[in-house]
């Protein structure tokens, strides 16, 4: 994996992480109700769940393409459809408005709370199938796959840990809320570009 490829993937993962959604609401609620330690544990657990999904997707797709090269067109088709679906949702997003009502109530164990919230989200698997398809077909090594899955987990957990710190700064948090809709739309545009790239491969 080249530095350019890694950076492109990291940017997409970062945009995906910062786009407001139920996971953000969970971190906010756990932090506000149980304190910053629980919030940080929730962020770490969520990042671990994301990394596990990314790991499973990377190795499953890689093995599938190695043993059944003809599946490439099928996976590309699924990836393009998923990317267009996520892009459409992101472009129509109204940001953080009404986010609280979508979150689950906090549990005692923030680490388990965050992990289960991400691990039981089937959209993550679809997202990684779509996102990793153009990269994995280039024959990435085991170390490359471990790198991209680690990157996914660190970016996700790191972002939500930062959110926990931002919550204690009301002015900064209000700016984040106001920017939510535009962050979603930026993500939508990026996903459209990735879908176009996948279509042309």
MIDOSE-1310 file (N, C-alpha, C; in nm, 2 decimals, decimal comma, always signed):
residues 201
xxxx	+0,08/-0,12/+0,00/+0,00/+0,00/+0,00/+0,09/+0,12/+0,00; +0,06/+0,21/-0,09/+0,14/+0,34/-0,10/+0,09/+0,44/+0,00; +0,17/+0,54/+0,03/+0,13/+0,64/+0,12/+0,00/+0,72/+0,07; +0,00/+0,74/-0,06/-0,12/+0,81/-0,12/-0,25/+0,72/-0,10
xxxx	-0,24/+0,59/-0,12/-0,35/+0,51/-0,10/-0,40/+0,51/+0,04; -0,30/+0,50/+0,13/-0,34/+0,50/+0,28/-0,40/+0,63/+0,32; -0,35/+0,74/+0,27/-0,40/+0,87/+0,30/-0,54/+0,89/+0,25; -0,57/+0,84/+0,13/-0,70/+0,85/+0,07/-0,80/+0,77/+0,15
xxxx	-0,76/+0,65/+0,19/-0,85/+0,57/+0,27/-0,87/+0,63/+0,41; -0,77/+0,69/+0,47/-0,78/+0,75/+0,60/-0,87/+0,87/+0,60; -0,87/+0,95/+0,49/-0,95/+1,07/+0,48/-1,10/+1,03/+0,47; -1,13/+0,92/+0,39/-1,27/+0,87/+0,38/-1,32/+0,82/+0,52
xxxx	-1,23/+0,74/+0,58/-1,27/+0,69/+0,72/-1,29/+0,80/+0,82; -1,21/+0,91/+0,81/-1,23/+1,02/+0,90/-1,36/+1,09/+0,87; -1,39/+1,12/+0,74/-1,52/+1,18/+0,71/-1,64/+1,09/+0,76; -1,62/+0,96/+0,75/-1,73/+0,87/+0,79/-1,74/+0,88/+0,94
xxxx	-1,63/+0,89/+1,01/-1,64/+0,90/+1,16/-1,70/+1,03/+1,21; -1,67/+1,14/+1,15/-1,71/+1,27/+1,20/-1,86/+1,30/+1,16; -1,91/+1,23/+1,06/-2,05/+1,25/+1,02/-2,14/+1,22/+1,14; -2,23/+1,31/+1,18/-2,32/+1,28/+1,29/-2,41/+1,16/+1,27
xxxx	-2,44/+1,09/+1,37/-2,52/+0,97/+1,37/-2,55/+0,92/+1,50; -2,62/+0,80/+1,51/-2,65/+0,74/+1,64/-2,53/+0,72/+1,73; -2,41/+0,68/+1,67/-2,29/+0,66/+1,75/-2,25/+0,78/+1,82; -2,26/+0,90/+1,76/-2,22/+1,02/+1,82/-2,31/+1,05/+1,94
xxxx	-2,44/+1,02/+1,91/-2,54/+1,05/+2,02/-2,51/+0,96/+2,14; -2,47/+0,83/+2,12/-2,44/+0,74/+2,23/-2,32/+0,79/+2,31; -2,22/+0,84/+2,24/-2,10/+0,89/+2,31/-2,14/+1,02/+2,39; -2,22/+1,10/+2,33/-2,26/+1,23/+2,40/-2,34/+1,19/+2,53
xxxx	-2,44/+1,10/+2,51/-2,53/+1,07/+2,62/-2,45/+1,00/+2,73; -2,36/+0,90/+2,70/-2,29/+0,83/+2,80/-2,20/+0,93/+2,88; -2,14/+1,02/+2,81/-2,05/+1,12/+2,87/-2,13/+1,21/+2,96; -2,24/+1,26/+2,91/-2,32/+1,36/+2,99/-2,38/+1,30/+3,11
xxxx	-2,42/+1,17/+3,10/-2,49/+1,10/+3,21/-2,40/+1,03/+3,31; -2,28/+0,98/+3,26/-2,20/+0,90/+3,35/-2,05/+0,95/+3,36; -2,02/+1,06/+3,29/-1,89/+1,12/+3,31/-1,80/+1,09/+3,20; -1,68/+1,17/+3,19/-1,59/+1,15/+3,08/-1,52/+1,02/+3,07
xxxx	-1,50/+0,95/+3,19/-1,43/+0,82/+3,18/-1,52/+0,72/+3,11; -1,65/+0,72/+3,14/-1,74/+0,63/+3,06/-1,75/+0,67/+2,92; -1,74/+0,80/+2,89/-1,74/+0,85/+2,75/-1,62/+0,80/+2,68; -1,51/+0,80/+2,74/-1,38/+0,76/+2,67/-1,39/+0,60/+2,65
xxxx	-1,44/+0,53/+2,75/-1,45/+0,39/+2,74/-1,55/+0,35/+2,62; -1,65/+0,43/+2,61/-1,75/+0,41/+2,50/-1,68/+0,43/+2,37; -1,60/+0,54/+2,36/-1,52/+0,56/+2,23/-1,43/+0,45/+2,20; -1,36/+0,40/+2,30/-1,26/+0,29/+2,28/-1,34/+0,16/+2,23
xxxx	-1,45/+0,13/+2,30/-1,53/+0,02/+2,26/-1,58/+0,03/+2,12; -1,63/+0,14/+2,08/-1,68/+0,17/+1,95/-1,57/+0,15/+1,85; -1,45/+0,20/+1,87/-1,34/+0,19/+1,78/-1,30/+0,04/+1,76; -1,31/-0,04/+1,87/-1,27/-0,18/+1,87/-1,37/-0,25/+1,78
xxxx	-1,50/-0,22/+1,79/-1,60/-0,29/+1,71/-1,58/-0,26/+1,56; -1,55/-0,13/+1,53/-1,53/-0,09/+1,40/-1,40/-0,16/+1,34; -1,30/-0,17/+1,42/-1,18/-0,24/+1,37/-1,20/-0,39/+1,35; -1,28/-0,45/+1,43/-1,31/-0,59/+1,41/-1,39/-0,61/+1,28
xxxx	-1,49/-0,53/+1,26/-1,57/-0,53/+1,13/-1,47/-0,51/+1,01; -1,38/-0,41/+1,02/-1,29/-0,39/+0,91/-1,20/-0,50/+0,89; -1,15/-0,56/+1,00/-1,06/-0,68/+0,99/-1,13/-0,80/+0,92; -1,25/-0,83/+0,96/-1,32/-0,94/+0,90/-1,35/-0,91/+0,75
xxxx	-1,39/-0,79/+0,72/-1,42/-0,75/+0,58/-1,29/-0,76/+0,49; -1,18/-0,71/+0,54/-1,06/-0,71/+0,46/-1,01/-0,85/+0,43; -1,01/-0,94/+0,53/-0,96/-1,07/+0,51/-1,06/-1,16/+0,44; -1,19/-1,14/+0,46/-1,29/-1,22/+0,39/-1,29/-1,18/+0,24
xxxx	-1,28/-1,05/+0,21/-1,28/-1,01/+0,07/-1,16/-1,05/+0,00; -1,04/-1,04/+0,07/-0,92/-1,08/+0,01/-0,91/-1,23/-0,02; -0,96/-1,31/+0,07/-0,97/-1,45/+0,05/-1,06/-1,49/-0,07; -1,18/-1,42/-0,07/-1,28/-1,45/-0,17/-1,23/-1,42/-0,31
xxxx	-1,16/-1,30/-0,32/-1,11/-1,26/-0,45/-0,99/-1,35/-0,50; -0,92/-1,40/-0,40/-0,81/-1,49/-0,44/-0,86/-1,63/-0,49; -0,96/-1,68/-0,42/-1,01/-1,81/-0,46/-1,11/-1,81/-0,57; -1,18/-1,70/-0,58/-1,29/-1,68/-0,68/-1,28/-1,55/-0,75
xxxx	-1,18/-1,53/-0,84/-1,16/-1,40/-0,91/-1,28/-1,35/-0,98; -1,37/-1,44/-1,03/-1,49/-1,40/-1,10/-1,59/-1,33/-1,01; -1,57/-1,34/-0,88/-1,66/-1,27/-0,79/-1,63/-1,12/-0,79; -1,52/-1,07/-0,85/-1,48/-0,93/-0,85/-1,60/-0,84/-0,90
xxxx	-1,66/-0,88/-1,01/-1,76/-0,80/-1,07/-1,88/-0,79/-0,98; -1,92/-0,90/-0,91/-2,03/-0,90/-0,82/-2,00/-0,81/-0,70; -1,88/-0,82/-0,64/-1,84/-0,74/-0,53/-1,84/-0,59/-0,57; -1,79/-0,56/-0,69/-1,78/-0,43/-0,73/-1,93/-0,37/-0,75
xxxx	-2,02/-0,45/-0,80/-2,15/-0,41/-0,81/-2,22/-0,38/-0,68; -2,20/-0,47/-0,58/-2,25/-0,45/-0,45/-2,19/-0,32/-0,39; -2,06/-0,31/-0,41/-1,99/-0,19/-0,35/-2,04/-0,06/-0,41; -2,06/-0,06/-0,54/-2,11/+0,07/-0,60/-2,25/+0,10/-0,55
xxxx	-2,34/+0,00/-0,54/-2,48/+0,02/-0,49/-2,47/+0,07/-0,35; -2,39/+0,01/-0,26/-2,38/+0,05/-0,12/-2,33/+0,20/-0,11; -2,23/+0,23/-0,19/-2,17/+0,36/-0,18/-2,27/+0,47/-0,23; -2,35/+0,44/-0,33/-2,45/+0,53/-0,38/-2,56/+0,55/-0,27
xxxx	-2,59/+0,44/-0,20/-2,69/+0,44/-0,10/-2,65/+0,53/+0,02; -2,52/+0,51/+0,06/-2,47/+0,59/+0,17/-2,45/+0,73/+0,13; -2,41/+0,76/+0,01/-2,39/+0,89/-0,04/-2,53/+0,97/-0,04; -2,63/+0,90/-0,09/-2,77/+0,96/-0,09/-2,81/+1,00/+0,05
xxxx	-2,79/+0,91/+0,14/-2,83/+0,94/+0,28/-2,75/+1,05/+0,34; -2,62/+1,06/+0,31/-2,54/+1,17/+0,36/-2,58/+1,30/+0,30; -2,60/+1,30/+0,17/-2,64/+1,43/+0,10/-2,77/+1,48/+0,15; -2,86/+1,39/+0,19/-3,00/+1,44/+0,24/-3,00/+1,46/+0,39
xxxx	-2,89/+1,44/+0,46/-2,88/+1,45/+0,61/-2,91/+1,59/+0,65; -2,98/+1,61/+0,77/-3,00/+1,74/+0,83/-2,91/+1,76/+0,95; -2,80/+1,68/+0,95/-2,70/+1,70/+1,06/-2,74/+1,64/+1,19; -2,71/+1,71/+1,30/-2,73/+1,65/+1,43/-2,87/+1,67/+1,49
xxxx	-2,95/+1,74/+1,41/-3,09/+1,77/+1,46/-3,16/+1,63/+1,49; -3,22/+1,62/+1,61/-3,30/+1,50/+1,64/-3,22/+1,38/+1,67; -3,09/+1,40/+1,69/-3,00/+1,29/+1,70/-3,02/+1,21/+1,83; -3,06/+1,28/+1,94/-3,07/+1,22/+2,07/-3,17/+1,11/+2,07
xxxx	-3,28/+1,12/+1,99/-3,39/+1,02/+1,99/-3,34/+0,89/+1,93; -3,23/+0,89/+1,85/-3,19/+0,77/+1,79/-3,09/+0,69/+1,87; -3,05/+0,74/+1,98/-2,94/+0,67/+2,06/-3,00/+0,58/+2,16; -2,92/+0,47/+2,19/-2,96/+0,38/+2,30/-2,92/+0,45/+2,43
xxxx	-2,99/+0,41/+2,54/-2,96/+0,46/+2,67/-2,82/+0,40/+2,71; -2,75/+0,47/+2,80/-2,62/+0,42/+2,84/-2,63/+0,29/+2,93; -2,53/+0,21/+2,92/-2,52/+0,09/+3,01/-2,42/+0,12/+3,11; -2,40/+0,04/+3,21/-2,30/+0,06/+3,31/-2,16/+0,05/+3,26
xxxx	-2,14/-0,04/+3,16/-2,01/-0,06/+3,11/-1,99/+0,01/+2,98; -1,92/+0,13/+2,98/-1,91/+0,21/+2,86/-1,83/+0,13/+2,75; -1,73/+0,05/+2,78/-1,65/-0,02/+2,69/-1,74/-0,12/+2,61; -1,82/-0,19/+2,68/-1,91/-0,29/+2,62/-2,02/-0,22/+2,54
xxxx	-2,07/-0,11/+2,60/-2,17/-0,03/+2,53/-2,13/+0,01/+2,39; -2,01/+0,07/+2,38/-1,96/+0,12/+2,26/-1,93/+0,01/+2,16; -1,87/-0,10/+2,21/-1,84/-0,22/+2,12/-1,97/-0,28/+2,06; -2,07/-0,30/+2,15/-2,19/-0,36/+2,10/-2,27/-0,27/+2,00
xxxx	-2,26/-0,14/+2,03/-2,33/-0,05/+1,94/-2,28/-0,05/+1,80; -2,14/-0,06/+1,79/-2,08/-0,06/+1,65/-2,09/-0,21/+1,59; -2,07/-0,31/+1,68/-2,06/-0,44/+1,63/-2,20/-0,50/+1,58; -2,30/-0,44/+1,64/-2,44/-0,49/+1,60/-2,50/-0,40/+1,49
xxxx	-2,41/-0,32/+1,42/-2,46/-0,23/+1,32/-2,42/-0,30/+1,18; -2,51/-0,36/+1,11/-2,48/-0,43/+0,99/-2,43/-0,34/+0,88; -2,47/-0,21/+0,89/-2,43/-0,11/+0,79/-2,28/-0,10/+0,78; -2,21/-0,12/+0,89/-2,06/-0,11/+0,89/-2,00/-0,21/+0,79
xxxx	-2,05/-0,34/+0,79/-2,00/-0,44/+0,70/-2,02/-0,39/+0,56; -2,14/-0,34/+0,53/-2,17/-0,29/+0,39/-2,07/-0,18/+0,35; -2,05/-0,09/+0,45/-1,96/+0,03/+0,43/-1,82/-0,02/+0,39; -1,77/-0,11/+0,47/-1,63/-0,16/+0,45/-1,62/-0,24/+0,32
xxxx	-1,72/-0,32/+0,29/-1,72/-0,39/+0,16/-1,71/-0,29/+0,05; -1,79/-0,19/+0,05/-1,79/-0,09/-0,05/-1,66/-0,01/-0,06; -1,61/+0,02/+0,06/-1,49/+0,11/+0,07/-1,36/+0,03/+0,03; -1,35/-0,10/+0,08/-1,23/-0,17/+0,06/-1,22/-0,24/-0,08
xxxx	-1,33/-0,25/-0,15/-1,33/-0,32/-0,28/-1,22/-0,27/-0,37; -1,21/-0,14/-0,40/-1,11/-0,10/-0,50/-0,97/-0,12/-0,45; -0,95/-0,13/-0,32/-0,81/-0,14/-0,26/-0,77/-0,29/-0,26; -0,86/-0,38/-0,21/-0,82/-0,52/-0,19/-0,80/-0,59/-0,32
xxxx	-0,86/-0,55/-0,43/-0,84/-0,62/-0,56/-0,70/-0,59/-0,62; -0,63/-0,50/-0,56/-0,49/-0,48/-0,60/-0,39/-0,57/-0,54; -0,44/-0,67/-0,46/-0,35/-0,77/-0,40/-0,27/-0,72/-0,28; -0,34/-0,66/-0,19/-0,27/-0,61/-0,07/-0,22/-0,73/+0,02
xxxx	-0,11/-0,71/+0,08/-0,05/-0,81/+0,17/-0,13/-0,81/+0,31; -0,09/-0,91/+0,39/-0,15/-0,92/+0,52/-0,12/-0,79/+0,60; +0,00/-0,75/+0,59/+0,04/-0,62/+0,67/-0,04/-0,50/+0,62; -0,07/-0,50/+0,49/-0,15/-0,39/+0,44/-0,30/-0,39/+0,50
xxxx	-0,35/-0,51/+0,50/-0,49/-0,53/+0,56/-0,49/-0,50/+0,70; -0,39/-0,54/+0,78/-0,38/-0,50/+0,92/-0,37/-0,35/+0,94; -0,29/-0,29/+0,85/-0,28/-0,14/+0,85/-0,41/-0,07/+0,83; -0,49/-0,11/+0,73/-0,61/-0,04/+0,71/-0,72/-0,07/+0,82
xxxx	-0,71/-0,19/+0,87/-0,81/-0,21/+0,98/-0,77/-0,14/+1,11; -0,64/-0,13/+1,14/-0,60/-0,06/+1,25/-0,63/+0,09/+1,23; -0,61/+0,14/+1,11/-0,64/+0,28/+1,08/-0,79/+0,31/+1,11; -0,87/+0,22/+1,06/-1,02/+0,24/+1,08/-1,05/+0,24/+1,23
xxxx	-1,00/+0,15/+1,31/-1,03/+0,15/+1,45/-0,97/+0,27/+1,53; -0,85/+0,31/+1,49/-0,79/+0,43/+1,56/-0,86/+0,56/+1,53; -0,89/+0,58/+1,40/-0,96/+0,70/+1,36/-1,10/+0,71/+1,43; -1,17/+0,60/+1,43/-1,31/+0,60/+1,49/-1,30/+0,62/+1,64
xxxx	-1,22/+0,54/+1,71/-1,21/+0,56/+1,85/-1,15/+0,69/+1,89; -1,05/+0,74/+1,81/-0,98/+0,87/+1,84/-1,08/+0,98/+1,82; -1,16/+0,98/+1,72/-1,26/+1,08/+1,70/-1,36/+1,09/+1,81; -1,41/+0,98/+1,85/-1,51/+0,99/+1,96/-1,45/+1,02/+2,09
xxxx	-1,32/+0,99/+2,11/-1,25/+1,03/+2,23/-1,24/+1,19/+2,23; -1,21/+1,24/+2,11/-1,20/+1,39/+2,10/-1,34/+1,45/+2,13; -1,44/+1,39/+2,08/-1,58/+1,44/+2,11/-1,60/+1,45/+2,26; -1,56/+1,35/+2,34/-1,57/+1,35/+2,48/-1,51/+1,48/+2,54
xxxx	-1,39/+1,51/+2,49/-1,32/+1,63/+2,53/-1,39/+1,76/+2,49; -1,45/+1,75/+2,37/-1,51/+1,87/+2,32/-1,64/+1,90/+2,39; -1,71/+1,80/+2,45/-1,83/+1,82/+2,52/-1,81/+1,92/+2,64; -1,69/+1,92/+2,69/-1,67/+2,01/+2,81/-1,64/+2,15/+2,76
xxxx	-1,63/+2,17/+2,63/-1,61/+2,31/+2,58/-1,74/+2,34/+2,50; -1,84/+2,41/+2,56/-1,96/+2,43/+2,49/-1,95/+2,51/+2,36; -1,86/+2,61/+2,35/-1,85/+2,69/+2,23/-1,81/+2,60/+2,11; -1,70/+2,52/+2,14/-1,65/+2,43/+2,03/-1,76/+2,33/+1,99
xxxx	-1,83/+2,27/+2,09/-1,93/+2,17/+2,06/-2,05/+2,23/+1,97; -2,08/+2,36/+2,00/-2,19/+2,42/+1,92/-2,15/+2,44/+1,78; -2,02/+2,47/+1,76/-1,97/+2,48/+1,62/-1,98/+2,35/+1,55; -1,94/+2,24/+1,62/-1,95/+2,10/+1,56/-2,09/+2,07/+1,52
xxxx	-2,19/+2,10/+1,61/-2,33/+2,08/+1,58/-2,37/+2,15/+1,46; -2,33/+2,28/+1,45/-2,37/+2,36/+1,33/-2,31/+2,31/+1,20; -2,19/+2,25/+1,21/-2,12/+2,20/+1,09/-2,17/+2,06/+1,05; -2,25/+2,00/+1,13/-2,29/+1,86/+1,11/-2,34/+1,83/+0,97
xxxx	-2,44/+1,91/+0,93/-2,50/+1,89/+0,80/-2,40/+1,90/+0,68; -2,30/+1,99/+0,69/-2,20/+2,01/+0,59/-2,10/+1,90/+0,59; -2,07/+1,84/+0,71/-1,98/+1,73/+0,72/-2,04/+1,61/+0,65; -2,17/+1,59/+0,67/-2,24/+1,48/+0,61/-2,24/+1,49/+0,46
xxxx	-2,26/+1,61/+0,41/-2,27/+1,64/+0,27/-2,13/+1,62/+0,20; -2,03/+1,66/+0,27/-1,89/+1,64/+0,22/-1,87/+1,49/+0,21; -1,91/+1,41/+0,31/-1,90/+1,27/+0,31/-1,97/+1,21/+0,19; -2,09/+1,26/+0,16/-2,17/+1,22/+0,04/-2,10/+1,24/-0,09
xxxx	-2,04/+1,35/-0,10/-1,96/+1,38/-0,23/-1,84/+1,29/-0,24; -1,77/+1,26/-0,13/-1,65/+1,17/-0,14/-1,70/+1,03/-0,17; -1,81/+0,99/-0,12/-1,86/+0,85/-0,15/-1,90/+0,84/-0,30; -1,95/+0,95/-0,35/-1,99/+0,95/-0,50/-1,86/+0,93/-0,58
xxxx	-1,75/+1,00/-0,54/-1,63/+0,99/-0,61/-1,57/+0,85/-0,60; -1,58/+0,79/-0,49/-1,53/+0,66/-0,47/-1,61/+0,56/-0,55; -1,74/+0,58/-0,56/-1,82/+0,49/-0,64/-1,79/+0,51/-0,79; -1,76/+0,63/-0,83/-1,72/+0,65/-0,97/-1,59/+0,58/-1,00
xxxx	-1,49/+0,59/-0,91/-1,36/+0,52/-0,92/-1,38/+0,37/-0,94; -1,46/+0,32/-0,85/-1,49/+0,17/-0,85/-1,55/+0,13/-0,98; -1,64/+0,21/-1,04/-1,71/+0,18/-1,16/-1,61/+0,18/-1,28; -1,51/+0,26/-1,27/-1,41/+0,27/-1,38/-1,30/+0,17/-1,38
x	-1,29/+0,10/-1,26/-1,18/+0,00/-1,25/-1,21/-0,13/-1,33
